[in-house]
Amino acid sequence: MSKPKAKQEYGDLATGPLVTPRFVVAIVLAVLGIAWIVYYYVAVRVDPTVIPAPDPGSPAFMADLGNWNYLIGFGLLLIGLGVSAHPSTPLGRGRGVVVGMVACFLIGLLWICTYYVFSNDPSNIPVMNDLEQYNLVVGIAFMAVGFTFATRWE
């Protein structure tokens, strides 16, 4: 007589640990990227609709980077998502792969569709108002990370 299989839980050691150093690095990179974008947009960026233009916020190096801050922020976010596609992380194995893949595809699609719907006047949408045509790059980059997850799908 064979024993019935026990129900595997997501954090079960057979499927892999829930928290790994790679997963912590992925979370830190993603949160740092989001924080970079938010801080630049809220505290450093000069609002182009205000006349006369006020002085940019501090730190000065962030103000000097200008729109390159978006590349840094989205780069950190997308690298963090890409790192989380590794099989040693919860998003890189089992159902996590499908969740990560579909989420990245949908975020990219929604980003591009939102930009196209509001492209005549994106001034009311934070971050999109500064990126202009680069919004397409952001949407396609999210989809590219979705393909990173797709390579892990079994």
C-alpha positions in Angstrom: 0.0 0.0 0.0 1.4 3.4 -0.9 0.9 6.5 1.1 -1.3 9.2 -0.4 0.7 12.3 -1.5 0.6 15.1 0.9 -0.7 18.4 -0.4 2.3 20.5 -1.4 2.3 24.0 -0.1 3.9 27.0 -1.9 6.6 27.4 0.8 7.3 23.7 0.9 11.0 22.8 0.7 10.3 20.3 -2.1 9.3 23.2 -4.4 11.8 25.6 -2.9 12.0 28.1 -0.1 9.8 31.1 -0.1 12.5 33.6 0.7 15.9 33.4 -1.0 18.7 35.9 -1.4 17.9 36.3 -5.1 14.2 37.0 -4.3 15.3 39.6 -1.7 17.5 41.3 -4.3 14.7 41.3 -6.8 12.3 42.9 -4.3 14.9 45.5 -3.3 15.6 46.4 -6.9 12.0 46.7 -7.8 11.1 48.8 -4.8 14.2 51.0 -5.3 13.2 51.6 -8.9 9.7 52.6 -8.0 11.0 54.8 -5.1 13.5 56.5 -7.5 10.7 57.4 -10.0 8.3 58.6 -7.3 11.0 60.7 -5.5 12.1 62.3 -8.7 8.6 63.1 -9.9 7.4 64.4 -6.5 10.4 66.1 -5.0 13.0 66.9 -7.7 11.3 67.4 -11.0 10.3 70.9 -12.0 6.7 71.2 -13.0 6.8 72.5 -16.6 3.4 74.2 -16.3 4.5 76.6 -13.6 5.8 80.0 -14.9 8.3 81.2 -13.8 9.9 77.8 -13.4 11.0 77.1 -9.8 14.4 75.8 -8.8 14.6 72.0 -9.0 14.6 70.0 -5.7 17.6 68.3 -4.2 19.8 66.3 -4.6 21.3 68.3 -7.4 22.7 65.3 -9.2 19.1 64.0 -9.7 18.0 67.3 -11.0 20.9 67.3 -13.4 20.0 63.9 -14.8 16.5 65.1 -15.9 14.5 62.5 -17.7 17.4 60.0 -17.3 15.9 59.4 -13.9 13.1 57.5 -15.5 15.5 55.2 -17.3 17.3 54.5 -13.9 14.0 53.9 -12.1 12.3 51.7 -14.8 15.6 50.0 -15.4 15.9 49.0 -11.7 12.2 47.9 -11.6 12.5 45.8 -14.8 15.8 44.2 -13.8 14.3 43.3 -10.4 11.4 41.7 -12.2 13.8 39.9 -14.5 15.9 38.6 -11.6 12.7 37.3 -9.9 12.1 35.0 -13.0 14.8 32.7 -11.8 13.7 29.2 -10.5 15.1 29.9 -7.1 12.4 32.5 -6.4 8.7 32.0 -5.9 7.9 33.8 -9.2 10.3 31.7 -11.1 8.7 28.3 -10.5 5.3 26.7 -10.6 2.3 29.0 -10.9 4.5 32.0 -10.1 5.9 31.9 -13.7 2.4 32.2 -15.2 1.5 35.0 -12.7 4.6 37.0 -13.5 4.4 36.4 -17.2 0.7 37.4 -17.5 1.1 40.3 -15.2 4.0 41.8 -17.1 2.2 41.3 -20.4 -0.9 43.0 -19.1 1.0 45.9 -17.5 2.8 46.5 -20.8 -0.4 46.3 -22.8 -2.3 48.6 -20.4 0.6 51.1 -20.3 0.7 51.3 -24.1 -3.1 51.4 -24.5 -3.4 54.1 -21.7 -0.8 56.2 -23.5 -2.6 55.9 -26.9 -6.0 56.8 -25.4 -4.6 59.9 -23.6 -1.9 60.8 -26.1 -3.6 64.0 -27.1 -3.3 65.4 -23.6 -1.3 63.2 -21.2 -0.6 66.1 -18.8 -3.0 64.7 -16.2 -1.2 61.3 -16.0 1.9 61.4 -13.7 5.1 60.0 -15.3 3.4 59.5 -18.7 3.3 63.3 -19.2 7.1 63.5 -19.1 7.9 60.3 -21.1 5.9 61.2 -24.3 6.9 58.7 -27.0 9.1 56.8 -24.5 5.9 55.4 -23.0 6.0 52.9 -25.8 9.4 51.8 -24.8 8.2 51.3 -21.2 5.3 49.2 -22.3 7.4 47.0 -24.6 10.0 46.6 -21.8 7.3 45.2 -19.5 6.4 42.8 -22.3 10.0 41.8 -22.7 10.2 40.9 -19.1 7.1 38.9 -19.6 9.0 36.9 -22.2 11.7 36.3 -19.6 9.1 34.6 -17.5 7.8 32.7 -20.5 11.1 31.0 -21.0 10.7 29.5 -17.5 7.2 28.1 -18.2 7.0 24.3 -18.2 
